[in-house]
Amino acid sequence: MSKHLPTRLASEPIVEVVSEVRFDVAGDAAVNLLPGIFHEKFGPFDQQGRTFPVAFPQELLVSDPSLAFRPQVAMSKDNRIIQVGSKVVSVALRAPYPGWTDFSAFVCQVFDVVCGQSFINTFDWVSLKYIDVISFEGNSPKLGWLDAEVILGGNRIDEQPSALRVEYVEGSVTTVVQVTSPVQTQHPGQPVRTGVLLDVDTIHREQFSDFSGQYRSVLDQLHDRNKRQFFSLLSKETEERLGPEYT
């Protein structure tokens, strides 16, 4: 029997959530045209600009895999961000997190615009990443807050600075878990928090036969997988301290 997961946590640890779609497109049409289309649909934005500190030749941005899927233009309004690269569009939301229903509705609005463009061909990637920072006032961050045990050379790693990355594949979904401790984060109007960063990225890496008709169910599956992975990584004590709510 699968564990009944909380609906939310009273002490919300989410600092950012990002959903990304990758596609095949001829030349630099996406990065040249989509920002204007997004501005017409969702603007005006509070901020809009290039993300690279230096200018790269467009031929390199399109052909180099390490650059083709990196955002080149970012547009933000309040705590919502749309980013566009040569072969990628991502939708990000920074804390406070309004819940999956609200965030996924915004993602779908953006992805509907993307899949409606004739210059975009095939789609072969959709991902959903949650970045959480777990912290408790008066407590030094430690890996013991997680359901994890790391031992190197007979030494148990707990409060020492550490960074871990694990990737595994189940069917069409790849899950990437990254843990970093300690990290610092700050929500608007709140003091700096020091804690353990938990980054869970769930990725669908298969080509879509009908992206517009399939991606919503894939997003819901990625959200369910991501949520279950997150709660499986918390120790029982940590989950209780975060204040699980079930309604």
matplotlib code that plots the C-alpha trace (Angstrom):
import matplotlib.pyplot as plt

x = [0.0, 1.4, 2.0, -0.8, 1.1, 0.4, -1.5, 0.9, 3.4, 2.8, 6.5, 6.8, 10.4, 9.9, 12.1, 11.6, 9.8, 10.7, 9.1, 10.9, 10.1, 12.7, 12.0, 13.5, 13.4, 15.0, 17.7, 17.2, 13.4, 12.4, 14.7, 14.0, 10.2, 8.9, 9.9, 7.7, 4.8, 5.1, 5.2, 1.9, 0.3, 1.5, 3.2, 4.0, 6.8, 8.6, 12.0, 13.2, 16.7, 19.4, 20.8, 24.3, 26.9, 28.7, 27.5, 27.9, 27.6, 24.0, 25.4, 27.1, 24.0, 22.0, 24.5, 26.3, 24.2, 25.6, 24.2, 21.2, 19.2, 20.3, 18.0, 19.0, 16.1, 14.3, 11.0, 9.7, 6.5, 6.1, 7.5, 6.9, 9.6, 9.6, 12.9, 13.6, 16.6, 17.4, 15.6, 14.0, 11.4, 11.1, 8.6, 9.7, 8.0, 9.8, 8.4, 5.7, 4.4, 0.7, 0.2, 0.3, -3.1, -2.1, 1.4, 0.5, -2.2, 0.4, 2.8, 0.0, -0.7, 2.9, 3.3, 0.1, 1.7, 4.9, 3.1, 1.0, 3.9, 4.4, 8.2, 8.6, 8.8, 9.1, 9.0, 11.2, 11.6, 9.4, 10.7, 9.6, 12.0, 11.3, 14.0, 13.5, 15.6, 14.9, 15.8, 14.9, 15.6, 18.4, 19.5, 22.6, 21.8, 22.6, 22.0, 20.3, 17.2, 16.9, 16.2, 19.8, 23.1, 26.4, 29.6, 33.0, 36.1, 34.2, 33.3, 29.6, 28.8, 26.2, 26.9, 30.0, 29.6, 28.5, 27.1, 25.4, 23.9, 22.0, 20.2, 18.1, 15.6, 12.2, 10.5, 10.3, 11.1, 14.5, 14.8, 17.7, 18.2, 20.8, 21.5, 23.7, 24.4, 24.7, 23.1, 21.5, 18.3, 16.1, 12.4, 11.3, 10.8, 12.3, 15.7, 18.3, 17.8, 20.6, 19.6, 19.8, 19.0, 16.9, 16.7, 14.4, 14.1, 11.8, 12.3, 10.3, 12.8, 10.8, 9.6, 5.9, 3.6, 1.0, 2.6, -0.5, -2.7, -0.2, 1.9, -0.7, -0.9, 2.9, 3.2, 0.8, 2.8, 6.0, 4.4, 3.2, 6.7, 8.4, 6.2, 6.6, 10.4, 10.6, 8.6, 10.5, 13.7, 12.5, 13.1, 9.9, 10.9, 11.7, 8.3, 6.5, 8.5, 7.5, 3.8, 2.1, -1.5, -3.9, -6.8]
y = [0.0, 3.4, 6.0, 8.7, 11.9, 15.3, 17.9, 20.6, 21.4, 24.2, 25.2, 25.3, 24.5, 25.1, 28.0, 27.4, 25.1, 24.8, 23.0, 22.7, 21.6, 20.9, 20.7, 20.5, 23.8, 25.1, 27.7, 30.4, 30.9, 30.1, 32.5, 35.2, 34.9, 33.4, 36.3, 38.6, 36.1, 35.7, 39.4, 39.8, 36.9, 37.4, 40.9, 43.5, 42.0, 43.6, 42.5, 41.1, 40.6, 38.3, 35.7, 35.3, 37.8, 37.6, 37.3, 33.9, 33.4, 32.3, 29.3, 28.1, 28.6, 26.4, 23.7, 23.2, 20.9, 22.6, 25.9, 25.0, 24.0, 26.9, 29.9, 33.0, 35.3, 35.7, 37.5, 37.9, 39.2, 39.1, 35.7, 34.0, 33.6, 32.5, 31.6, 30.9, 29.2, 28.0, 24.7, 25.1, 27.0, 26.9, 28.2, 28.9, 30.1, 31.3, 31.2, 31.6, 28.5, 28.7, 24.9, 22.5, 23.5, 27.2, 26.5, 23.8, 26.0, 28.7, 26.1, 24.8, 28.3, 28.7, 25.3, 25.8, 28.8, 26.9, 23.9, 26.2, 27.6, 26.2, 26.7, 24.2, 20.5, 17.7, 17.6, 15.1, 16.4, 17.6, 18.0, 19.2, 20.3, 21.2, 22.9, 22.9, 24.2, 22.4, 24.5, 24.7, 27.8, 27.3, 24.0, 23.5, 21.8, 18.1, 15.1, 13.4, 15.4, 13.1, 9.4, 9.0, 7.8, 8.6, 6.9, 7.5, 5.6, 4.6, 8.2, 9.1, 12.4, 14.4, 18.0, 18.3, 20.3, 17.9, 17.6, 14.4, 13.6, 10.4, 9.6, 6.7, 5.6, 4.1, 3.5, 6.8, 8.9, 9.8, 11.1, 13.2, 13.9, 16.4, 17.2, 20.1, 21.2, 23.8, 26.4, 29.8, 31.2, 34.1, 34.7, 38.4, 40.2, 37.3, 36.6, 34.5, 30.7, 28.1, 24.6, 21.5, 21.9, 19.1, 19.3, 16.7, 16.7, 14.4, 14.1, 12.5, 11.9, 10.3, 11.9, 12.8, 11.7, 14.3, 16.8, 19.1, 16.1, 14.3, 16.7, 17.5, 13.9, 13.6, 16.7, 15.2, 12.0, 13.9, 15.8, 12.7, 11.0, 14.2, 14.5, 10.9, 11.1, 14.2, 12.8, 9.5, 11.4, 13.0, 11.4, 10.8, 13.4, 16.0, 15.5, 16.0, 19.1, 20.6, 20.3, 17.9, 18.8, 16.4, 18.6]
z = [0.0, -1.0, 1.7, 2.1, 1.4, 3.0, 0.9, 2.1, 4.8, 7.3, 7.2, 3.4, 2.3, -1.4, -2.7, -6.4, -8.9, -12.6, -15.5, -18.8, -22.4, -25.0, -28.8, -32.2, -34.2, -37.3, -36.7, -34.1, -34.7, -31.1, -29.3, -31.8, -32.0, -28.7, -26.4, -28.5, -28.5, -24.7, -24.2, -26.2, -24.3, -20.7, -20.6, -19.7, -17.7, -14.7, -16.2, -19.5, -20.8, -22.0, -19.5, -21.0, -19.7, -23.1, -26.6, -28.3, -32.1, -32.9, -34.8, -31.6, -29.5, -31.8, -32.5, -29.1, -26.9, -23.8, -25.0, -27.1, -23.9, -21.8, -21.5, -23.4, -22.6, -19.3, -18.6, -15.1, -13.5, -9.7, -8.8, -12.2, -14.8, -18.4, -20.0, -23.7, -25.3, -28.8, -28.2, -24.7, -22.8, -19.0, -16.6, -13.0, -9.9, -6.8, -3.2, -2.1, -3.8, -4.5, -5.0, -7.9, -9.3, -9.8, -11.0, -13.5, -14.9, -15.7, -17.1, -19.4, -20.6, -21.6, -23.1, -25.2, -26.7, -27.5, -29.1, -31.2, -33.2, -36.7, -36.6, -33.7, -34.9, -32.4, -28.6, -26.7, -23.1, -20.3, -16.8, -13.4, -10.7, -7.1, -5.0, -1.3, 1.6, 4.9, 8.0, 11.6, 13.7, 16.2, 14.5, 12.4, 9.1, 8.9, 6.6, 9.5, 8.7, 5.7, 5.4, 4.3, 5.7, 4.1, 5.3, 3.8, 5.0, 8.1, 8.9, 9.1, 7.2, 9.0, 9.8, 7.6, 4.3, 1.6, -1.9, -3.3, -6.6, -7.6, -10.9, -11.8, -14.5, -14.2, -17.5, -19.4, -16.3, -15.0, -11.5, -10.4, -6.7, -5.4, -1.8, -0.7, 2.9, 4.1, 1.9, 2.6, 1.2, 1.9, 1.1, 0.5, 3.8, 5.9, 7.5, 5.9, 6.5, 6.6, 5.8, 3.6, 0.0, -1.6, -5.4, -7.1, -10.9, -12.7, -16.4, -19.3, -22.1, -24.8, -28.0, -28.0, -30.8, -29.9, -27.5, -27.1, -26.2, -24.0, -22.0, -19.3, -18.2, -18.3, -16.1, -13.5, -13.5, -13.0, -10.2, -8.4, -8.9, -7.6, -4.6, -3.6, -4.0, -1.8, 1.1, 0.8, 1.5, 4.7, 8.0, 10.0, 12.6, 9.9, 8.2, 11.6, 12.3, 8.9, 9.9, 7.5, 6.6, 4.9, 3.9]

ax = plt.figure().add_subplot(projection="3d")
ax.plot(x, y, z, "-o")
ax.set_aspect("equal")
plt.show()
